[in-house]
Amino acid sequence: MEWETVIGLEIHAQLATRSKIFSGSATAYGAAPNTQANLVDLGYPGVLPVLNAEAVRMAVRFGLSIGARIAPRSVFARKNYFYPDLPKGYQISQYELPIVAEGSIDIVLDDGTRKRVGITRAHLEEDAGKSLHEGLPGHSGIDLNRAGTPLIEIVSEPDLRSAKEAVAYMKKIHTLVRYLEICDGNMQEGSFRCDANVSVRPKGQEKFGTRAEIKNLNSFRFVEKAINYEIERQIELIESGGKVVQETRLYDPDKGETRSMRSKEEANDYRYFPDPDLLPVVLEDELIEKVRAALPELPDEKAARFARDYGLPEYDAGVLTASRELGAYYEDVVARVGSDPKLCANWVMGDLAAFLNKDGLEIGESKVDAAALAGLVTRIVDNTISGKIAKDVFEAMWASGESADTIIEQKGLRQITDTGAIEKAIDEVMAKNPGQLADYRSGKDKLFGFFVGQVMKATGGKANPAQLNDLLKKKLAG
């Protein structure tokens, strides 16, 4: 039997406000446990929450960026459950009336086609605290610094059909929230994570299968591996005569498998009801339009402009707009070079990206800034050095922090563009290799590469490649 996978993601993005959603406590990451939680966060009797207006503006910003409907009136509810890191015994969230609903984004699939993924809703809520287990043998510690940190939970439609599609969608949302500067996207610190709802059904069947929810996935790699494992588990279970039960599961990255955590709760298990301490959020059109006017150029818009203005392939434009910082870096390089935007793109996506990846650095931490890379590309464009030599120069720039011009002069790497000098080197190589010359002239054209290599060797790799090719063809032809 052929099976179809159905996936929906619930992405939790911590909002980059300086204080929590209902209190004045700081949200900075890395403080000592329980030093950034006040009486409101701890749920003490008699304290009252006060809504952070900046969190509301950030949610509206996200909603507008996905073409969603912004609710003129939304309501906070209490989601009741007991867990040690939730001291109030309930989480303040939104249920029936979320602030954002009915949006969508487009993702690009492996074959280059675009797919639209619906976004059911994005609602505001507070984060819970965190249970700590390391360094506490036989015990668990509770850190409430994270309790009350503002989140938007972004709930997709069940439109995703593979783990790769799910990762592409999650990456697109990750890029978007960082462009909007509403979330830092730091997955290691837990500020961007997701739950994946996975089910399978016979191909052609309209009715959805029973789903399992995989909780708290905090890397793109884990999302893909957890979903693929869960798909296989469910298919094997059904084909062997068993039934998938609706439950919450955890992914164990060490074993590469999901395991049952608890039976899946339904909405009525949480006994949602409007929070009596918080008024409904009423948004005026003026505020929404003010937020709309302040939106930055979004990733798809920037990619379309890069393709149009710089003549870049769609793939290149997509890579270079994966973050605001990368797009700004590339545009700075192009502006300084003043020509050849494709060559600039190749260097940013190629050598620069490889060195950043090797050292585990973000673009903002690059050891070669945009001005320095532009200086290197300019020397390729004006034929001072070849593209091959430029790779060695870039490596030296990365290691030393010196400019391309300084390294070229120190190492004597300027290209030989003097026709006479190149011709002299060709003549010497031809004289030293009479057998290969005779073979070439008798029809063995593949030996041309041999002669190019020998002349480059003789000139220390400094001969201008275009000039060398032209002159060599004439000389070899006799």
ZAPA-383884 format. One record per residue (C-alpha): x, y, z; residue number from 1. Coordinates in pm, whole numbers, padded with zeros to 5 digits. Layout:
<atoms>
<atom east="X" north="Y" up="Z" resi="NUM"/>
...
</atoms>
This chain:
<atoms>
<atom east="00000" north="00000" up="00000" resi="1"/>
<atom east="00119" north="00353" up="-00078" resi="2"/>
<atom east="00107" north="00593" up="00213" resi="3"/>
<atom east="00078" north="00970" up="00230" resi="4"/>
<atom east="00219" north="01171" up="00518" resi="5"/>
<atom east="00031" north="01465" up="00668" resi="6"/>
<atom east="00228" north="01712" up="00882" resi="7"/>
<atom east="00141" north="02031" up="01065" resi="8"/>
<atom east="00388" north="02235" up="01271" resi="9"/>
<atom east="00332" north="02447" up="01581" resi="10"/>
<atom east="00627" north="02685" up="01598" resi="11"/>
<atom east="00702" north="02871" up="01922" resi="12"/>
<atom east="00897" north="03193" up="01867" resi="13"/>
<atom east="01007" north="03389" up="02175" resi="14"/>
<atom east="00947" north="03759" up="02113" resi="15"/>
<atom east="01249" north="03988" up="02146" resi="16"/>
<atom east="01098" north="04222" up="02405" resi="17"/>
<atom east="01315" north="04347" up="02689" resi="18"/>
<atom east="01056" north="04255" up="02951" resi="19"/>
<atom east="00805" north="03973" up="02991" resi="20"/>
<atom east="00456" north="03966" up="02847" resi="21"/>
<atom east="00271" north="04034" up="03175" resi="22"/>
<atom east="00542" north="04166" up="03409" resi="23"/>
<atom east="00844" north="04395" up="03414" resi="24"/>
<atom east="01098" north="04112" up="03464" resi="25"/>
<atom east="01389" north="04101" up="03222" resi="26"/>
<atom east="01399" north="03842" up="02942" resi="27"/>
<atom east="01780" north="03833" up="02888" resi="28"/>
<atom east="01913" north="03480" up="02838" resi="29"/>
<atom east="02180" north="03328" up="03064" resi="30"/>
<atom east="02106" north="03482" up="03403" resi="31"/>
<atom east="02151" north="03270" up="03717" resi="32"/>
<atom east="01843" north="03050" up="03782" resi="33"/>
<atom east="01540" north="03226" up="03932" resi="34"/>
<atom east="01693" north="03575" up="03930" resi="35"/>
<atom east="01460" north="03710" up="03660" resi="36"/>
<atom east="01121" north="03610" up="03799" resi="37"/>
<atom east="00903" north="03840" up="04006" resi="38"/>
<atom east="00580" north="03781" up="04199" resi="39"/>
<atom east="00366" north="03800" up="03882" resi="40"/>
<atom east="00578" north="03534" up="03710" resi="41"/>
<atom east="00566" north="03317" up="04023" resi="42"/>
<atom east="00186" north="03336" up="04039" resi="43"/>
<atom east="00160" north="03483" up="04389" resi="44"/>
<atom east="-00196" north="03550" up="04511" resi="45"/>
<atom east="-00325" north="03902" up="04456" resi="46"/>
<atom east="-00082" north="04004" up="04180" resi="47"/>
<atom east="-00222" north="04121" up="03846" resi="48"/>
<atom east="-00076" north="04080" up="03495" resi="49"/>
<atom east="-00027" north="04387" up="03274" resi="50"/>
<atom east="00002" north="04327" up="02899" resi="51"/>
<atom east="00326" north="04428" up="02723" resi="52"/>
<atom east="00219" north="04650" up="02429" resi="53"/>
<atom east="00540" north="04576" up="02237" resi="54"/>
<atom east="00455" north="04203" up="02229" resi="55"/>
<atom east="00121" north="04293" up="02069" resi="56"/>
<atom east="00290" north="04510" up="01805" resi="57"/>
<atom east="00533" north="04226" up="01724" resi="58"/>
<atom east="00246" north="03980" up="01679" resi="59"/>
<atom east="00071" north="04227" up="01445" resi="60"/>
<atom east="00397" north="04269" up="01255" resi="61"/>
<atom east="00416" north="03895" up="01197" resi="62"/>
<atom east="00051" north="03873" up="01094" resi="63"/>
<atom east="00087" north="04148" up="00834" resi="64"/>
<atom east="00398" north="03984" up="00690" resi="65"/>
<atom east="00206" north="03662" up="00612" resi="66"/>
<atom east="-00100" north="03837" up="00471" resi="67"/>
<atom east="-00313" north="03726" up="00765" resi="68"/>
<atom east="-00627" north="03872" up="00918" resi="69"/>
<atom east="-00546" north="04082" up="01224" resi="70"/>
<atom east="-00824" north="04046" up="01481" resi="71"/>
<atom east="-00965" north="04385" up="01588" resi="72"/>
<atom east="-01053" north="04214" up="01919" resi="73"/>
<atom east="-00864" north="03920" up="02071" resi="74"/>
<atom east="-00895" north="03757" up="02411" resi="75"/>
<atom east="-00648" north="03599" up="02653" resi="76"/>
<atom east="-00750" north="03268" up="02812" resi="77"/>
<atom east="-00621" north="03048" up="03090" resi="78"/>
<atom east="-00492" north="02709" up="02978" resi="79"/>
<atom east="-00505" north="02495" up="03293" resi="80"/>
<atom east="-00257" north="02217" up="03357" resi="81"/>
<atom east="-00016" north="02117" up="03632" resi="82"/>
<atom east="00356" north="02098" up="03573" resi="83"/>
<atom east="00639" north="02187" up="03815" resi="84"/>
<atom east="00770" north="02469" up="03591" resi="85"/>
<atom east="00424" north="02637" up="03579" resi="86"/>
<atom east="00376" north="02778" up="03930" resi="87"/>
<atom east="00037" north="02939" up="03862" resi="88"/>
<atom east="-00115" north="02605" up="03754" resi="89"/>
<atom east="-00222" north="02766" up="03427" resi="90"/>
<atom east="-00064" north="02931" up="03124" resi="91"/>
<atom east="-00203" north="03256" up="02985" resi="92"/>
<atom east="-00258" north="03201" up="02613" resi="93"/>
<atom east="-00517" north="03275" up="02345" resi="94"/>
<atom east="-00773" north="03018" up="02236" resi="95"/>
<atom east="-01097" north="03104" up="02057" resi="96"/>
<atom east="-01001" north="03459" up="01955" resi="97"/>
<atom east="-00630" north="03474" up="01854" resi="98"/>
<atom east="-00467" north="03796" up="01740" resi="99"/>
<atom east="-00360" north="03656" up="01397" resi="100"/>
<atom east="-00550" north="03414" up="01171" resi="101"/>
<atom east="-00567" north="03283" up="00813" resi="102"/>
<atom east="-00229" north="03366" up="00665" resi="103"/>
<atom east="00015" north="03179" up="00440" resi="104"/>
<atom east="00374" north="03162" up="00319" resi="105"/>
<atom east="00537" north="03009" up="00011" resi="106"/>
<atom east="00818" north="02756" up="00032" resi="107"/>
<atom east="01047" north="02633" up="-00247" resi="108"/>
<atom east="01065" north="02253" up="-00287" resi="109"/>
<atom east="01368" north="02048" up="-00398" resi="110"/>
<atom east="01254" north="02047" up="-00762" resi="111"/>
<atom east="01229" north="02429" up="-00764" resi="112"/>
<atom east="00849" north="02445" up="-00750" resi="113"/>
<atom east="00673" north="02670" up="-00503" resi="114"/>
<atom east="00416" north="02550" up="-00253" resi="115"/>
<atom east="00182" north="02762" up="-00047" resi="116"/>
<atom east="00145" north="02658" up="00318" resi="117"/>
<atom east="-00152" north="02788" up="00512" resi="118"/>
<atom east="-00109" north="02933" up="00860" resi="119"/>
<atom east="-00420" north="02872" up="01068" resi="120"/>
<atom east="-00335" north="03115" up="01346" resi="121"/>
<atom east="-00060" north="03284" up="01543" resi="122"/>
<atom east="-00148" north="03361" up="01902" resi="123"/>
<atom east="00025" north="03532" up="02192" resi="124"/>
<atom east="00108" north="03341" up="02506" resi="125"/>
<atom east="00354" north="03326" up="02794" resi="126"/>
<atom east="00634" north="03069" up="02809" resi="127"/>
<atom east="00665" north="02828" up="03100" resi="128"/>
<atom east="00973" north="02786" up="03318" resi="129"/>
<atom east="01232" north="02517" up="03264" resi="130"/>
<atom east="01317" north="02192" up="03442" resi="131"/>
<atom east="01691" north="02134" up="03494" resi="132"/>
<atom east="01841" north="01787" up="03540" resi="133"/>
<atom east="02217" north="01824" up="03484" resi="134"/>
<atom east="02436" north="01835" up="03794" resi="135"/>
<atom east="02147" north="01735" up="04020" resi="136"/>
<atom east="02175" north="01357" up="04064" resi="137"/>
<atom east="01840" north="01209" up="04157" resi="138"/>
<atom east="01670" north="01549" up="04150" resi="139"/>
<atom east="01530" north="01807" up="03910" resi="140"/>
<atom east="01569" north="02182" up="03954" resi="141"/>
<atom east="01319" north="02446" up="03840" resi="142"/>
<atom east="01439" north="02768" up="03676" resi="143"/>
<atom east="01160" north="03024" up="03638" resi="144"/>
<atom east="01361" north="03287" up="03451" resi="145"/>
<atom east="01183" north="03187" up="03128" resi="146"/>
<atom east="00835" north="03188" up="03288" resi="147"/>
<atom east="00632" north="03473" up="03138" resi="148"/>
<atom east="00861" north="03531" up="02838" resi="149"/>
<atom east="00634" north="03635" up="02547" resi="150"/>
<atom east="00579" north="03387" up="02263" resi="151"/>
<atom east="00385" north="03371" up="01945" resi="152"/>
<atom east="00272" north="03020" up="01862" resi="153"/>
<atom east="00246" north="02984" up="01484" resi="154"/>
<atom east="00014" north="02698" up="01385" resi="155"/>
<atom east="00029" north="02573" up="01026" resi="156"/>
<atom east="-00247" north="02400" up="00833" resi="157"/>
<atom east="-00178" north="02025" up="00781" resi="158"/>
<atom east="-00041" north="02110" up="00434" resi="159"/>
<atom east="00307" north="01956" up="00463" resi="160"/>
<atom east="00365" north="01616" up="00304" resi="161"/>
<atom east="00726" north="01526" up="00395" resi="162"/>
<atom east="00997" north="01596" up="00651" resi="163"/>
<atom east="01185" north="01801" up="00390" resi="164"/>
<atom east="00878" north="02020" up="00332" resi="165"/>
<atom east="00843" north="02066" up="00708" resi="166"/>
<atom east="01206" north="02178" up="00738" resi="167"/>
<atom east="01170" north="02416" up="00440" resi="168"/>
<atom east="00862" north="02570" up="00604" resi="169"/>
<atom east="01030" north="02600" up="00944" resi="170"/>
<atom east="01337" north="02763" up="00787" resi="171"/>
<atom east="01114" north="03012" up="00606" resi="172"/>
<atom east="00940" north="03111" up="00930" resi="173"/>
<atom east="01282" north="03130" up="01101" resi="174"/>
<atom east="01407" north="03368" up="00830" resi="175"/>
<atom east="01089" north="03576" up="00849" resi="176"/>
<atom east="01085" north="03635" up="01227" resi="177"/>
<atom east="01450" north="03739" up="01213" resi="178"/>
<atom east="01385" north="03979" up="00923" resi="179"/>
<atom east="01102" north="04131" up="01125" resi="180"/>
<atom east="01337" north="04152" up="01427" resi="181"/>
<atom east="01069" north="04005" up="01651" resi="182"/>
<atom east="01271" north="03693" up="01749" resi="183"/>
<atom east="01645" north="03623" up="01752" resi="184"/>
<atom east="01581" north="03269" up="01622" resi="185"/>
<atom east="01842" north="03118" up="01854" resi="186"/>
<atom east="01750" north="02750" up="01860" resi="187"/>
<atom east="02026" north="02648" up="02104" resi="188"/>
<atom east="01880" north="02886" up="02363" resi="189"/>
<atom east="01526" north="02763" up="02296" resi="190"/>
<atom east="01391" north="03090" up="02155" resi="191"/>
<atom east="01274" north="02915" up="01835" resi="192"/>
<atom east="01138" north="02561" up="01859" resi="193"/>
<atom east="00850" north="02355" up="01730" resi="194"/>
<atom east="00609" north="02069" up="01789" resi="195"/>
<atom east="00533" north="01846" up="01489" resi="196"/>
<atom east="00195" north="01677" up="01438" resi="197"/>
<atom east="00248" north="01371" up="01218" resi="198"/>
<atom east="00000" north="01121" up="01072" resi="199"/>
<atom east="-00018" north="00886" up="00774" resi="200"/>
<atom east="-00307" north="00775" up="00553" resi="201"/>
<atom east="-00348" north="00553" up="00247" resi="202"/>
<atom east="-00276" north="00752" up="-00069" resi="203"/>
<atom east="-00599" north="00891" up="-00210" resi="204"/>
<atom east="-00786" north="00884" up="00121" resi="205"/>
<atom east="-00932" north="01220" up="00228" resi="206"/>
<atom east="-00977" north="01143" up="00596" resi="207"/>
<atom east="-00673" north="01216" up="00812" resi="208"/>
<atom east="-00505" north="00938" up="01009" resi="209"/>
<atom east="-00453" north="00948" up="01386" resi="210"/>
<atom east="-00175" north="01193" up="01465" resi="211"/>
<atom east="00107" north="01189" up="01715" resi="212"/>
<atom east="00263" north="01513" up="01837" resi="213"/>
<atom east="00642" north="01530" up="01875" resi="214"/>
<atom east="00728" north="01798" up="02132" resi="215"/>
<atom east="01006" north="02054" up="02163" resi="216"/>
<atom east="01221" north="02005" up="01854" resi="217"/>
<atom east="01495" north="02269" up="01858" resi="218"/>
<atom east="01700" north="02207" up="01543" resi="219"/>
<atom east="01618" north="02165" up="01175" resi="220"/>
<atom east="01811" north="01838" up="01171" resi="221"/>
<atom east="01612" north="01697" up="01463" resi="222"/>
<atom east="01283" north="01802" up="01300" resi="223"/>
<atom east="01369" north="01607" up="00985" resi="224"/>
<atom east="01497" north="01300" up="01169" resi="225"/>
<atom east="01210" north="01288" up="01420" resi="226"/>
<atom east="00943" north="01319" up="01150" resi="227"/>
<atom east="01104" north="01054" up="00929" resi="228"/>
<atom east="01130" north="00814" up="01224" resi="229"/>
<atom east="00768" north="00877" up="01322" resi="230"/>
<atom east="00645" north="00818" up="00964" resi="231"/>
<atom east="00822" north="00481" up="00953" resi="232"/>
<atom east="00697" north="00388" up="01302" resi="233"/>
<atom east="00334" north="00460" up="01216" resi="234"/>
<atom east="00342" north="00278" up="00882" resi="235"/>
<atom east="00507" north="-00031" up="01036" resi="236"/>
<atom east="00253" north="-00026" up="01321" resi="237"/>
<atom east="-00049" north="-00012" up="01088" resi="238"/>
<atom east="00089" north="-00269" up="00842" resi="239"/>
<atom east="00151" north="-00514" up="01126" resi="240"/>
<atom east="-00213" north="-00489" up="01237" resi="241"/>
<atom east="-00175" north="-00229" up="01512" resi="242"/>
<atom east="-00332" north="00114" up="01556" resi="243"/>
<atom east="-00174" north="00455" up="01599" resi="244"/>
<atom east="-00290" north="00618" up="01921" resi="245"/>
<atom east="-00316" north="00993" up="01966" resi="246"/>
<atom east="-00034" north="01085" up="02201" resi="247"/>
<atom east="00250" north="01323" up="02275" resi="248"/>
<atom east="00598" north="01188" up="02201" resi="249"/>
<atom east="00954" north="01306" up="02263" resi="250"/>
<atom east="01245" north="01272" up="02022" resi="251"/>
<atom east="01563" north="01117" up="02160" resi="252"/>
<atom east="01850" north="01246" up="01941" resi="253"/>
<atom east="02099" north="00998" up="02091" resi="254"/>
<atom east="01889" north="00699" up="01987" resi="255"/>
<atom east="01736" north="00866" up="01680" resi="256"/>
<atom east="01384" north="00766" up="01783" resi="257"/>
<atom east="01062" north="00903" up="01929" resi="258"/>
<atom east="00913" north="00765" up="02249" resi="259"/>
<atom east="00578" north="00802" up="02417" resi="260"/>
<atom east="00553" north="01083" up="02673" resi="261"/>
<atom east="00179" north="01101" up="02759" resi="262"/>
<atom east="-00162" north="01063" up="02600" resi="263"/>
<atom east="-00248" north="01362" up="02381" resi="264"/>
<atom east="-00469" north="01618" up="02548" resi="265"/>
<atom east="-00771" north="01769" up="02377" resi="266"/>
<atom east="-00869" north="02134" up="02419" resi="267"/>
<atom east="-01135" north="02048" up="02678" resi="268"/>
<atom east="-00868" north="01881" up="02895" resi="269"/>
<atom east="-00716" north="02226" up="02947" resi="270"/>
<atom east="-01048" north="02380" up="03061" resi="271"/>
<atom east="-00987" north="02705" up="02869" resi="272"/>
<atom east="-01175" north="03012" up="02989" resi="273"/>
<atom east="-01117" north="03387" up="02939" resi="274"/>
<atom east="-00863" north="03524" up="03185" resi="275"/>
<atom east="-01060" north="03740" up="03431" resi="276"/>
<atom east="-00754" north="03957" up="03505" resi="277"/>
<atom east="-00697" north="04070" up="03144" resi="278"/>
<atom east="-00920" north="04286" up="02927" resi="279"/>
<atom east="-00973" north="04194" up="02561" resi="280"/>
<atom east="-00707" north="04337" up="02326" resi="281"/>
<atom east="-00875" north="04593" up="02097" resi="282"/>
<atom east="-00666" north="04713" up="01801" resi="283"/>
<atom east="-00752" north="05029" up="01612" resi="284"/>
<atom east="-00691" north="05052" up="01236" resi="285"/>
<atom east="-00449" north="05338" up="01294" resi="286"/>
<atom east="-00214" north="05118" up="01500" resi="287"/>
<atom east="-00227" north="04834" up="01244" resi="288"/>
<atom east="-00148" north="05072" up="00956" resi="289"/>
<atom east="00137" north="05227" up="01154" resi="290"/>
<atom east="00289" north="04879" up="01203" resi="291"/>
<atom east="00235" north="04801" up="00832" resi="292"/>
<atom east="00416" north="05120" up="00727" resi="293"/>
<atom east="00718" north="05021" up="00937" resi="294"/>
<atom east="00755" north="04670" up="00786" resi="295"/>
<atom east="01099" north="04603" up="00634" resi="296"/>
<atom east="01156" north="04459" up="00287" resi="297"/>
<atom east="01055" north="04095" up="00338" resi="298"/>
<atom east="01262" north="03793" up="00222" resi="299"/>
<atom east="01054" north="03711" up="-00089" resi="300"/>
<atom east="01046" north="04078" up="-00192" resi="301"/>
<atom east="01423" north="04110" up="-00146" resi="302"/>
<atom east="01490" north="03787" up="-00341" resi="303"/>
<atom east="01272" north="03909" up="-00630" resi="304"/>
<atom east="01462" north="04240" up="-00633" resi="305"/>
<atom east="01801" north="04065" up="-00629" resi="306"/>
<atom east="01695" north="03850" up="-00925" resi="307"/>
<atom east="01559" north="04151" up="-01113" resi="308"/>
<atom east="01822" north="04417" up="-01037" resi="309"/>
<atom east="02132" north="04199" up="-01024" resi="310"/>
<atom east="02035" north="03936" up="-01281" resi="311"/>
<atom east="02086" north="03655" up="-01030" resi="312"/>
<atom east="01936" north="03307" up="-01067" resi="313"/>
<atom east="01640" north="03243" up="-00835" resi="314"/>
<atom east="01850" north="02999" up="-00630" resi="315"/>
<atom east="02126" north="03256" up="-00568" resi="316"/>
<atom east="01874" north="03524" up="-00477" resi="317"/>
<atom east="01712" north="03285" up="-00227" resi="318"/>
<atom east="02042" north="03195" up="-00060" resi="319"/>
<atom east="02157" north="03557" up="-00035" resi="320"/>
<atom east="01833" north="03670" up="00128" resi="321"/>
<atom east="01828" north="03390" up="00389" resi="322"/>
<atom east="01899" north="03659" up="00649" resi="323"/>
<atom east="01883" north="04037" up="00653" resi="324"/>
<atom east="02250" north="04053" up="00751" resi="325"/>
<atom east="02362" north="03834" up="00459" resi="326"/>
<atom east="02156" north="04034" up="00211" resi="327"/>
<atom east="02302" north="04361" up="00342" resi="328"/>
<atom east="02657" north="04218" up="00326" resi="329"/>
<atom east="02609" north="04112" up="-00038" resi="330"/>
<atom east="02463" north="04449" up="-00142" resi="331"/>
<atom east="02754" north="04629" up="00026" resi="332"/>
<atom east="03002" north="04416" up="-00173" resi="333"/>
<atom east="02823" north="04481" up="-00505" resi="334"/>
<atom east="02800" north="04855" up="-00439" resi="335"/>
<atom east="03174" north="04877" up="-00366" resi="336"/>
<atom east="03281" north="04663" up="-00664" resi="337"/>
<atom east="03040" north="04848" up="-00892" resi="338"/>
<atom east="03008" north="04561" up="-01140" resi="339"/>
<atom east="02973" north="04184" up="-01186" resi="340"/>
<atom east="02703" north="04107" up="-00925" resi="341"/>
<atom east="02714" north="03736" up="-01017" resi="342"/>
<atom east="03085" north="03714" up="-00934" resi="343"/>
<atom east="03016" north="03891" up="-00603" resi="344"/>
<atom east="02737" north="03639" up="-00532" resi="345"/>
<atom east="02968" north="03346" up="-00607" resi="346"/>
<atom east="03223" north="03471" up="-00355" resi="347"/>
<atom east="02966" north="03537" up="-00081" resi="348"/>
<atom east="02793" north="03200" up="-00130" resi="349"/>
<atom east="03116" north="03009" up="-00197" resi="350"/>
<atom east="03444" north="03082" up="-00018" resi="351"/>
<atom east="03301" north="03322" up="00240" resi="352"/>
<atom east="03018" north="03084" up="00336" resi="353"/>
<atom east="03260" north="02790" up="00355" resi="354"/>
<atom east="03497" north="02973" up="00592" resi="355"/>
<atom east="03209" north="03097" up="00809" resi="356"/>
<atom east="03073" north="02744" up="00830" resi="357"/>
<atom east="03414" north="02596" up="00913" resi="358"/>
<atom east="03464" north="02840" up="01202" resi="359"/>
<atom east="03099" north="02826" up="01315" resi="360"/>
<atom east="03049" north="03201" up="01264" resi="361"/>
<atom east="02751" north="03412" up="01160" resi="362"/>
<atom east="02787" north="03667" up="00880" resi="363"/>
<atom east="02810" north="03951" up="01135" resi="364"/>
<atom east="03118" north="03783" up="01286" resi="365"/>
<atom east="03302" north="03737" up="00954" resi="366"/>
<atom east="03679" north="03789" up="00967" resi="367"/>
<atom east="03655" north="03943" up="00617" resi="368"/>
<atom east="03407" north="04230" up="00609" resi="369"/>
<atom east="03218" north="04348" up="00300" resi="370"/>
<atom east="03472" north="04622" up="00219" resi="371"/>
<atom east="03760" north="04372" up="00231" resi="372"/>
<atom east="03583" north="04115" up="00012" resi="373"/>
<atom east="03492" north="04389" up="-00236" resi="374"/>
<atom east="03861" north="04482" up="-00250" resi="375"/>
<atom east="03947" north="04122" up="-00342" resi="376"/>
<atom east="03674" north="04089" up="-00607" resi="377"/>
<atom east="03784" north="04422" up="-00759" resi="378"/>
<atom east="04132" north="04278" up="-00812" resi="379"/>
<atom east="03981" north="03982" up="-01000" resi="380"/>
<atom east="03767" north="04213" up="-01215" resi="381"/>
<atom east="04060" north="04439" up="-01308" resi="382"/>
<atom east="04281" north="04135" up="-01386" resi="383"/>
<atom east="04534" north="04207" up="-01111" resi="384"/>
<atom east="04492" north="03845" up="-00995" resi="385"/>
<atom east="04319" north="03537" up="-01132" resi="386"/>
<atom east="04022" north="03369" up="-00964" resi="387"/>
<atom east="04249" north="03080" up="-00866" resi="388"/>
<atom east="04505" north="03304" up="-00696" resi="389"/>
<atom east="04220" north="03496" up="-00532" resi="390"/>
<atom east="04131" north="03184" up="-00333" resi="391"/>
<atom east="04479" north="03182" up="-00177" resi="392"/>
<atom east="04456" north="03556" up="-00112" resi="393"/>
<atom east="04117" north="03513" up="00060" resi="394"/>
<atom east="04257" north="03241" up="00286" resi="395"/>
<atom east="04542" north="03474" up="00386" resi="396"/>
<atom east="04294" north="03760" up="00445" resi="397"/>
<atom east="04085" north="03537" up="00672" resi="398"/>
<atom east="04389" north="03433" up="00873" resi="399"/>
<atom east="04563" north="03771" up="00899" resi="400"/>
<atom east="04292" north="04035" up="00869" resi="401"/>
<atom east="04501" north="04219" up="00608" resi="402"/>
<atom east="04362" north="04363" up="00285" resi="403"/>
<atom east="04378" north="04190" up="-00053" resi="404"/>
<atom east="04614" north="04459" up="-00190" resi="405"/>
<atom east="04857" north="04416" up="00101" resi="406"/>
<atom east="04872" north="04037" up="00056" resi="407"/>
<atom east="04905" north="04061" up="-00324" resi="408"/>
<atom east="05202" north="04297" up="-00288" resi="409"/>
<atom east="05366" north="04105" up="-00001" resi="410"/>
<atom east="05352" north="03774" up="-00190" resi="411"/>
<atom east="05410" north="03912" up="-00539" resi="412"/>
<atom east="05090" north="03763" up="-00674" resi="413"/>
<atom east="05004" north="04014" up="-00948" resi="414"/>
<atom east="04892" north="03850" up="-01269" resi="415"/>
<atom east="05123" north="03854" up="-01570" resi="416"/>
<atom east="04936" north="04042" up="-01841" resi="417"/>
<atom east="05241" north="04129" up="-02050" resi="418"/>
<atom east="05186" north="03946" up="-02381" resi="419"/>
<atom east="05558" north="03916" up="-02444" resi="420"/>
<atom east="05625" north="03748" up="-02109" resi="421"/>
<atom east="05342" north="03496" up="-02160" resi="422"/>
<atom east="05460" north="03418" up="-02516" resi="423"/>
<atom east="05812" north="03360" up="-02388" resi="424"/>
<atom east="05684" north="03111" up="-02127" resi="425"/>
<atom east="05478" north="02931" up="-02395" resi="426"/>
<atom east="05780" north="02904" up="-02627" resi="427"/>
<atom east="05991" north="02752" up="-02348" resi="428"/>
<atom east="05724" north="02494" up="-02260" resi="429"/>
<atom east="05679" north="02397" up="-02627" resi="430"/>
<atom east="06055" north="02357" up="-02664" resi="431"/>
<atom east="06073" north="02131" up="-02359" resi="432"/>
<atom east="05785" north="01906" up="-02471" resi="433"/>
<atom east="05837" north="01826" up="-02843" resi="434"/>
<atom east="05663" north="01487" up="-02819" resi="435"/>
<atom east="05343" north="01633" up="-02671" resi="436"/>
<atom east="05357" north="01917" up="-02925" resi="437"/>
<atom east="05372" north="01669" up="-03213" resi="438"/>
<atom east="05085" north="01468" up="-03065" resi="439"/>
<atom east="04871" north="01779" up="-03023" resi="440"/>
<atom east="04932" north="01888" up="-03380" resi="441"/>
<atom east="04843" north="01538" up="-03502" resi="442"/>
<atom east="04494" north="01576" up="-03352" resi="443"/>
<atom east="04520" north="01499" up="-02981" resi="444"/>
<atom east="04334" north="01814" up="-02871" resi="445"/>
<atom east="04307" north="01703" up="-02508" resi="446"/>
<atom east="04675" north="01786" up="-02464" resi="447"/>
<atom east="04578" north="02155" up="-02464" resi="448"/>
<atom east="04510" north="02127" up="-02091" resi="449"/>
<atom east="04858" north="01982" up="-02040" resi="450"/>
<atom east="05018" north="02288" up="-02203" resi="451"/>
<atom east="04801" north="02530" up="-02002" resi="452"/>
<atom east="04914" north="02357" up="-01682" resi="453"/>
<atom east="05281" north="02367" up="-01780" resi="454"/>
<atom east="05272" north="02739" up="-01867" resi="455"/>
<atom east="05089" north="02817" up="-01542" resi="456"/>
<atom east="05352" north="02619" up="-01355" resi="457"/>
<atom east="05628" north="02811" up="-01532" resi="458"/>
<atom east="05469" north="03146" up="-01443" resi="459"/>
<atom east="05389" north="03052" up="-01085" resi="460"/>
<atom east="05017" north="03053" up="-01167" resi="461"/>
<atom east="05032" north="03423" up="-01251" resi="462"/>
<atom east="04962" north="03420" up="-01626" resi="463"/>
<atom east="04630" north="03580" up="-01715" resi="464"/>
<atom east="04413" north="03277" up="-01806" resi="465"/>
<atom east="04222" north="03445" up="-02091" resi="466"/>
<atom east="04538" north="03581" up="-02253" resi="467"/>
<atom east="04718" north="03251" up="-02200" resi="468"/>
<atom east="04441" north="03053" up="-02375" resi="469"/>
<atom east="04434" north="03286" up="-02677" resi="470"/>
<atom east="04810" north="03297" up="-02721" resi="471"/>
<atom east="04854" north="02923" up="-02661" resi="472"/>
<atom east="04598" north="02829" up="-02927" resi="473"/>
<atom east="04780" north="03043" up="-03185" resi="474"/>
<atom east="05125" north="02911" up="-03089" resi="475"/>
<atom east="05021" north="02544" up="-03083" resi="476"/>
<atom east="04853" north="02584" up="-03422" resi="477"/>
<atom east="05195" north="02677" up="-03558" resi="478"/>
</atoms>
